[in-house]
């Protein structure tokens, strides 16, 4: 299928000018793809899109002329996007998602079977997607595609945004469940809140906030890098005897049967669908405001604001 004299794989239409949309667009353009944006009529992103040198058209104009659509608006907007625009999207359109949650939560494959629904999920936040591309560091991702042509397309787009050899076949369900569980059990809970509780305990015992910040927050990046670079076996060979003993003591104390029970509960609520029910009922603006207010008032945030710029 040709669009403007170019093969469709070179002309993806990106829906969404958030952090992921920007990162994907800049990486794909730098890789030789002819990228454009589809925007709502009342979008406030038009001037920024133009400032970055990208072309755009309204959704009503752009959607009928593209068979390759990268849907990078927030997951909770996917259903309304299709409900509003499905009649003007070509039945041959291939839709690429960066996450599988909306597919499962809203049964999009069943509701809109005329489209080919594909997955390309980089395992990195948007800023890292762009930074890794610029510094020529490869990222990992998982994907879902049913046939060889779609797999080829996914690999071309993946290469274009900077994905390396770690491109693992998956499914919408597997990617979504694993992603949600990792966020809940480690990435957005254990790491930030574990660091905060340890920071507070040090402060309560008279340790200077700056020292507590460096020990509990700043070193997370260094430890995580060592874990990724070296792997678990070499990592535990690397750390000091005190760190080795302390780590083993703490993991036996913290990760006890009660912890395992709670971990299984988190997992069960994802697998049985009850977490999706929570998502549907949640007031995310209220939750985000409450979380931002909580962290804003922490001593850790204040120390971070004081010394972060000095470290970069």
DOTI-266804 format. One record per residue (C-alpha): residue number from 1; x, y, z; residue in one letter. Coordinates in Angstrom, 1 decimal, decimal comma. Layout:
DOTI-266804
   resi        x        y        z   resn
    NUM        X        Y        Z      A
...
END
This chain:
DOTI-266804
   resi        x        y        z   resn
      1      0,0      0,0      0,0      X
      2      1,4      3,3     -1,0      X
      3      0,9      6,7      0,7      X
      4      2,5      9,8     -0,9      X
      5      4,8      7,6     -3,0      X
      6      6,3      5,8      0,0      X
      7      5,7      2,3      1,3      X
      8      3,4      2,4      4,4      X
      9      6,1      1,1      6,7      X
     10      8,0      4,3      6,2      X
     11      5,0      6,5      6,9      X
     12      3,6      5,7     10,4      X
     13      0,8      8,0     11,7      X
     14      1,3      8,6     15,4      X
     15     -1,7      9,3     17,5      X
     16     -0,7     11,0     20,7      X
     17      1,9     13,7     21,4      X
     18      2,8     12,7     24,9      X
     19      6,2     11,6     26,1      X
     20      6,1      8,3     24,3      X
     21      4,7      9,9     21,1      X
     22      7,5     12,4     21,0      X
     23     10,3      9,8     21,7      X
     24      9,0      7,4     19,1      X
     25      8,5     10,1     16,5      X
     26     12,0     11,6     16,9      X
     27     13,7      8,2     16,9      X
     28     11,8      7,0     13,9      X
     29     12,5     10,2     12,0      X
     30     16,2      9,9     12,8      X
     31     16,0      6,4     11,5      X
     32     14,6      7,5      8,1      X
     33     10,9      7,0      8,6      X
     34      8,4      9,6      7,3      X
     35      6,5     10,3     10,5      X
     36      3,4     12,4     10,9      X
     37      0,9     13,1     13,6      X
     38     -2,9     12,8     13,8      X
     39     -4,3     15,4     16,2      X
     40     -7,7     16,4     17,5      X
     41     -9,1     19,6     16,1      X
     42     -8,8     21,3     19,5      X
     43     -5,3     19,9     20,3      X
     44     -3,0     22,3     22,0      X
     45      0,0     20,3     20,7      X
     46     -0,1     21,7     17,1      X
     47      2,5     24,4     17,6      X
     48      4,9     22,1     19,5      X
     49      4,5     19,4     16,7      X
     50      5,4     22,1     14,1      X
     51      8,3     23,4     16,3      X
     52      9,9     20,0     16,3      X
     53      9,5     19,8     12,5      X
     54      6,8     17,2     12,2      X
     55      3,7     17,5     10,0      X
     56      0,2     16,9     11,3      X
     57     -3,3     16,6     10,1      X
     58     -6,6     16,4     11,9      X
     59     -7,7     12,9     12,8      X
     60    -10,6     13,0     10,3      X
     61     -8,1     13,8      7,5      X
     62     -5,2     11,6      8,5      X
     63     -6,9      8,3      9,6      X
     64     -8,5      7,4      6,3      X
     65     -5,1      7,7      4,5      X
     66     -2,9      5,6      6,7      X
     67     -2,7      1,9      7,2      X
     68      0,0      2,0      9,9      X
     69     -1,1      3,7     13,1      X
     70      1,0      4,0     16,3      X
     71     -1,6      4,5     19,0      X
     72      0,3      6,3     21,8      X
     73     -2,4      8,1     23,6      X
     74     -3,1      7,0     27,2      X
     75     -4,6      3,5     27,6      X
     76     -7,8      4,7     29,1      X
     77     -8,5      6,8     25,9      X
     78     -8,2      3,9     23,5      X
     79    -11,8      2,7     23,6      X
     80    -13,3      6,2     23,0      X
     81    -10,8      6,7     20,2      X
     82    -12,1      3,7     18,4      X
     83    -15,7      4,4     19,2      X
     84    -15,4      7,8     17,7      X
     85    -13,2      7,1     14,7      X
     86    -13,5      3,4     13,7      X
     87    -15,7      4,1     10,7      X
     88    -13,0      6,3      9,0      X
     89    -10,1      4,0      9,7      X
     90     -9,2      1,6      6,9      X
     91    -10,2     -2,0      7,5      X
     92     -6,6     -2,9      6,5      X
     93     -5,1     -0,7      9,2      X
     94     -2,5     -2,1     11,4      X
     95     -2,6     -0,6     14,9      X
     96      0,5     -0,8     17,1      X
     97      0,1     -0,4     20,8      X
     98      2,9      0,3     23,3      X
     99      1,1     -1,6     26,1      X
    100     -1,6     -4,3     26,1      X
    101     -3,8     -3,1     29,0      X
    102     -6,5     -1,5     26,9      X
    103     -6,8     -4,5     24,6      X
    104     -7,7     -6,7     27,6      X
    105     -9,7     -4,3     29,6      X
    106    -11,9     -3,2     26,7      X
    107    -11,9     -6,3     24,5      X
    108    -10,7     -4,2     21,6      X
    109     -9,8     -7,1     19,4      X
    110    -13,4     -8,5     19,7      X
    111    -15,1     -5,1     19,3      X
    112    -13,0     -4,0     16,3      X
    113    -11,9     -7,2     14,5      X
    114    -11,6     -5,4     11,2      X
    115     -8,2     -4,0     12,3      X
    116     -4,9     -5,8     13,0      X
    117     -3,9     -5,2     16,6      X
    118     -0,2     -5,4     17,2      X
    119      2,0     -4,9     20,2      X
    120      5,5     -3,3     20,5      X
    121      6,2     -2,6     24,2      X
    122      9,7     -1,1     25,0      X
    123     10,7     -1,9     28,5      X
    124     11,7      1,7     29,3      X
    125     10,1      5,0     30,1      X
    126      9,9      7,5     27,3      X
    127     12,9      9,6     28,3      X
    128     15,0      6,5     28,3      X
    129     13,7      5,5     24,9      X
    130     15,1      8,7     23,4      X
    131     18,3      8,9     25,5      X
    132     19,2      5,3     24,6      X
    133     18,7      6,0     21,0      X
    134     20,8      9,2     21,1      X
    135     23,6      7,4     23,0      X
    136     23,4      4,3     20,8      X
    137     22,4      2,0     23,6      X
    138     20,0     -0,8     22,8      X
    139     16,7     -1,3     24,6      X
    140     14,7     -4,5     25,1      X
    141     11,0     -4,9     24,2      X
    142      8,3     -7,5     23,7      X
    143      5,9     -7,8     20,8      X
    144      2,8     -9,5     19,5      X
    145      2,2    -10,3     15,9      X
    146      0,4    -13,2     14,3      X
    147      2,0    -13,5     10,8      X
    148      5,4    -13,1      9,2      X
    149      4,5     -9,8      7,5      X
    150      3,4     -8,2     10,8      X
    151      6,5     -9,6     12,5      X
    152      8,6     -8,0      9,9      X
    153      6,8     -4,7     10,3      X
    154      7,2     -4,8     14,1      X
    155     10,9     -5,5     13,8      X
    156     11,4     -2,6     11,4      X
    157      9,5     -0,2     13,8      X
    158     11,4     -1,7     16,8      X
    159     14,8     -1,1     15,1      X
    160     13,6      2,4     14,2      X
    161     13,0      3,4     17,8      X
    162     16,2      1,8     19,0      X
    163     15,3     -1,7     20,2      X
    164     18,2     -4,1     19,9      X
    165     18,3     -7,9     19,7      X
    166     16,1     -8,3     22,8      X
    167     12,8     -8,4     21,1      X
    168     10,7    -11,1     22,7      X
    169      7,5    -12,6     21,3      X
    170      4,7    -12,3     23,8      X
    171      0,9    -11,6     23,9      X
    172     -1,3     -8,7     25,0      X
    173     -2,2    -10,7     28,1      X
    174      1,3    -11,8     29,1      X
    175      2,8     -8,3     28,6      X
    176      0,0     -6,6     30,5      X
    177      0,0     -8,9     33,5      X
    178      3,8     -8,9     33,8      X
    179      3,9     -5,1     33,4      X
    180      1,2     -4,4     36,0      X
    181      2,8     -6,9     38,4      X
    182      6,3     -5,4     38,1      X
    183      4,9     -1,9     38,7      X
    184      3,0     -2,9     41,7      X
    185      5,5     -5,2     43,4      X
    186      8,8     -3,6     42,6      X
    187      9,2     -0,6     40,4      X
    188      6,6      1,9     41,7      X
    189      6,2      0,6     45,2      X
    190      9,2     -1,3     46,7      X
    191     11,8      1,0     45,2      X
    192     10,5      4,5     45,9      X
    193      8,6      3,8     49,1      X
    194     11,2      1,4     50,5      X
    195     13,8      4,2     49,9      X
    196     11,5      6,7     51,6      X
    197     10,9      4,6     54,7      X
    198     14,6      3,9     55,1      X
    199     15,4      7,6     54,5      X
    200     12,9      8,6     57,2      X
    201     14,3      6,0     59,7      X
    202     17,8      7,4     59,3      X
    203     16,6     10,9     59,8      X
    204     14,7      9,9     62,9      X
    205     18,0      8,5     64,3      X
    206     19,9     11,8     63,7      X
    207     21,5     11,1     60,3      X
    208     21,9     14,3     58,2      X
    209     19,2     14,4     55,4      X
    210     21,9     14,8     52,7      X
    211     23,6     11,6     53,9      X
    212     20,3      9,7     54,1      X
    213     19,4     10,9     50,6      X
    214     22,6      9,7     49,0      X
    215     22,5      6,3     50,8      X
    216     18,8      5,6     50,2      X
    217     17,9      7,3     47,0      X
    218     20,9      8,3     44,9      X
    219     22,6      4,9     45,2      X
    220     19,5      3,2     43,8      X
    221     20,6      4,1     40,3      X
    222     24,2      2,8     40,9      X
    223     23,0     -0,5     42,4      X
    224     20,4     -1,0     39,7      X
    225     23,1     -0,4     37,0      X
    226     25,4     -2,9     38,6      X
    227     22,6     -5,5     38,8      X
    228     21,8     -5,1     35,1      X
    229     25,4     -5,0     34,0      X
    230     26,6     -7,9     36,1      X
    231     23,7    -10,2     36,7      X
    232     22,7    -11,6     40,1      X
    233     25,6    -13,9     40,7      X
    234     28,4    -11,4     39,9      X
    235     26,5     -8,7     41,7      X
    236     26,6    -10,6     45,0      X
    237     30,2    -11,3     44,4      X
    238     30,8     -7,6     44,1      X
    239     29,2     -6,2     47,2      X
    240     31,0     -5,9     50,5      X
    241     30,8     -8,5     53,3      X
    242     28,7     -6,1     55,4      X
    243     26,3     -5,5     52,4      X
    244     26,1     -9,2     51,8      X
    245     25,3    -10,1     55,4      X
    246     22,9     -7,2     55,8      X
    247     21,1     -7,9     52,6      X
    248     20,5    -11,6     53,6      X
    249     19,4    -10,6     57,1      X
    250     16,9     -8,1     55,7      X
    251     15,5    -10,3     53,0      X
    252     14,7    -13,0     55,4      X
    253     13,1    -10,6     57,8      X
    254     11,2     -8,5     55,2      X
    255     10,3    -11,1     52,6      X
    256      8,5    -13,5     55,0      X
    257      5,3    -15,5     54,6      X
    258      3,2    -12,4     55,2      X
    259      5,0    -10,6     52,4      X
    260      4,6    -13,6     50,1      X
    261      0,9    -13,7     50,9      X
    262      0,5    -10,0     50,0      X
    263      2,5    -10,6     46,8      X
    264      0,3    -13,4     45,7      X
    265     -2,8    -11,2     46,4      X
    266     -1,5     -8,5     44,2      X
    267     -0,9    -11,0     41,5      X
    268     -4,3    -12,7     41,9      X
    269     -6,2     -9,4     41,6      X
    270     -4,5     -8,8     38,2      X
    271     -5,2    -12,3     37,0      X
    272     -8,8    -12,4     38,1      X
    273     -9,6     -9,0     36,6      X
    274    -10,5     -7,2     39,8      X
    275     -7,6     -4,8     39,3      X
    276     -9,2     -3,7     36,0      X
    277    -12,4     -3,0     37,9      X
    278    -10,4     -0,8     40,3      X
    279     -9,0      1,0     37,3      X
    280    -12,5      1,7     35,8      X
    281    -13,7      3,1     39,2      X
    282    -10,5      5,1     40,1      X
    283    -10,3      8,9     40,0      X
    284     -6,8      9,1     38,6      X
    285     -6,6     12,9     38,8      X
    286     -7,4     12,7     42,5      X
    287     -5,0      9,9     43,2      X
    288     -2,2     11,7     41,3      X
    289     -2,8     14,9     43,1      X
    290     -2,8     13,2     46,5      X
    291      0,5     11,3     45,7      X
    292      2,1     14,5     44,4      X
    293      1,1     16,4     47,5      X
    294      2,4     13,5     49,7      X
    295      5,8     13,4     48,1      X
    296      6,1     17,2     47,8      X
    297      5,9     17,5     51,6      X
    298      8,5     14,8     52,3      X
    299     12,0     15,7     53,5      X
    300     13,4     13,4     50,8      X
    301     11,9     15,6     48,1      X
    302     13,2     18,8     49,7      X
    303     16,8     17,3     49,8      X
    304     16,5     16,1     46,3      X
    305     15,6     19,5     45,1      X
    306     18,6     21,0     46,9      X
    307     21,3     18,7     45,6      X
    308     20,1     17,1     42,4      X
    309     21,3     19,8     40,1      X
    310     24,7     19,8     41,7      X
    311     25,1     16,1     40,9      X
    312     24,3     16,5     37,1      X
END
